[in-house]
Amino acid sequence: MIYELRIYTCPPGRLPDLMRRFEDHTLKLWERHGIEQAGFWTTLIGNSNNDLTYMLRWPSLAAREDRWAAFLADPEWQEARKASEANGPIVANVASQLLTPTGFSSQR
C-alpha cells in the first residue's frame, strides 16, 4: 500500500470554497474512479490556517497514475473545478509526497 500526503494552501478566505468543492463534487468523483481517501484535516495550530491536508491510499504506483489521470480527464471534474474558480483560484500551492509504511506502522 502507498499513501499520498497532499497539502493544499489556499489564498486567504478561500479554504471554505475548496472544502465545499471536495464535499460537493470531488469525493463522489474519486469514488467513481477508485480513489480512496484516508482522511482530511485542517490546521488547528501550525504554520497556516489556510491549508487543507489529506491523505490518499493507493494499492500501487501504477494504480495511482491510472486513476489520477482518469480523474483529471473527467469532464465532470473539469467543470466542477472551473465553476469553483469562477471568482479566482482557490488553491495557491499543492505539496504532495508519496509514502510507504514502515514495518512497525499501524497502516500497511
Legacy VTK file of the C-alpha trace (Angstrom):
# vtk DataFile Version 3.0
C-alpha trace
ASCII
DATASET POLYDATA
POINTS 108 float
0.000 0.000 0.000
1.190 3.513 -0.826
-0.057 6.670 0.866
-0.073 10.105 -0.657
0.104 13.137 1.600
-1.271 16.255 -0.090
-1.356 19.771 1.362
-3.339 22.454 -0.433
-2.616 26.028 0.621
-5.440 28.398 -0.229
-5.391 32.149 -0.733
-6.824 33.918 2.347
-10.562 33.356 2.643
-10.768 30.603 0.002
-10.444 27.481 2.194
-14.257 27.186 2.610
-14.617 27.162 -1.196
-12.059 24.362 -1.523
-13.731 22.316 1.202
-17.121 22.805 -0.463
-15.682 21.559 -3.780
-14.417 18.397 -2.086
-17.734 17.805 -0.300
-19.997 18.571 -3.253
-18.001 17.169 -6.181
-14.525 15.712 -5.705
-15.294 12.880 -3.281
-18.049 11.346 -5.421
-15.795 11.578 -8.490
-12.970 9.907 -6.591
-15.316 7.084 -5.654
-16.224 6.624 -9.321
-12.517 6.452 -10.236
-11.466 4.139 -7.393
-9.570 6.815 -5.434
-9.639 6.083 -1.696
-9.158 8.839 0.847
-7.505 8.069 4.180
-8.534 11.324 5.907
-8.787 15.103 5.699
-7.572 17.714 8.158
-7.449 21.463 8.625
-4.755 23.125 10.713
-5.719 23.865 14.309
-2.258 25.036 15.367
0.620 25.427 12.941
2.064 27.466 10.121
-1.096 28.173 8.140
-4.802 28.037 8.822
-5.325 28.280 5.030
-4.257 24.649 4.494
-6.280 21.559 3.734
-4.238 18.411 4.377
-5.374 14.994 3.234
-4.108 11.502 2.521
-4.971 9.072 -0.235
-4.424 5.321 -0.157
-3.163 3.593 -3.338
-2.604 -0.124 -3.990
0.387 0.682 -6.261
2.132 3.486 -8.154
0.618 2.214 -11.400
-2.889 2.368 -9.917
-2.218 5.919 -8.759
-1.077 7.008 -12.201
-4.049 5.412 -13.965
-6.757 6.502 -11.535
-5.440 10.051 -11.035
-5.136 10.576 -14.810
-8.705 9.330 -15.346
-9.987 11.643 -12.605
-8.193 14.693 -14.034
-9.566 13.927 -17.513
-13.156 13.515 -16.259
-15.332 16.261 -17.818
-17.426 16.478 -14.633
-14.259 17.223 -12.608
-13.093 19.796 -15.123
-16.460 21.571 -14.946
-16.547 21.476 -11.122
-13.035 22.900 -10.964
-13.843 25.650 -13.449
-17.036 26.609 -11.594
-15.299 26.654 -8.201
-12.644 29.005 -9.563
-15.065 31.439 -11.256
-14.049 34.128 -8.727
-10.341 33.300 -8.897
-8.064 30.449 -7.825
-8.941 28.606 -4.629
-5.566 26.839 -4.350
-2.290 28.780 -4.267
0.036 25.798 -3.792
-0.092 21.998 -3.753
2.526 19.892 -1.971
2.490 16.122 -2.468
4.531 13.237 -1.077
4.205 9.519 -1.775
4.846 7.471 1.360
5.326 3.795 2.174
4.521 2.439 5.636
7.304 1.166 7.867
7.225 -2.357 9.233
6.015 -1.039 12.586
3.324 1.310 11.209
-0.329 0.831 12.167
-1.102 1.492 8.483
0.074 -1.082 5.958
LINES 1 109
108 0 1 2 3 4 5 6 7 8 9 10 11 12 13 14 15 16 17 18 19 20 21 22 23 24 25 26 27 28 29 30 31 32 33 34 35 36 37 38 39 40 41 42 43 44 45 46 47 48 49 50 51 52 53 54 55 56 57 58 59 60 61 62 63 64 65 66 67 68 69 70 71 72 73 74 75 76 77 78 79 80 81 82 83 84 85 86 87 88 89 90 91 92 93 94 95 96 97 98 99 100 101 102 103 104 105 106 107
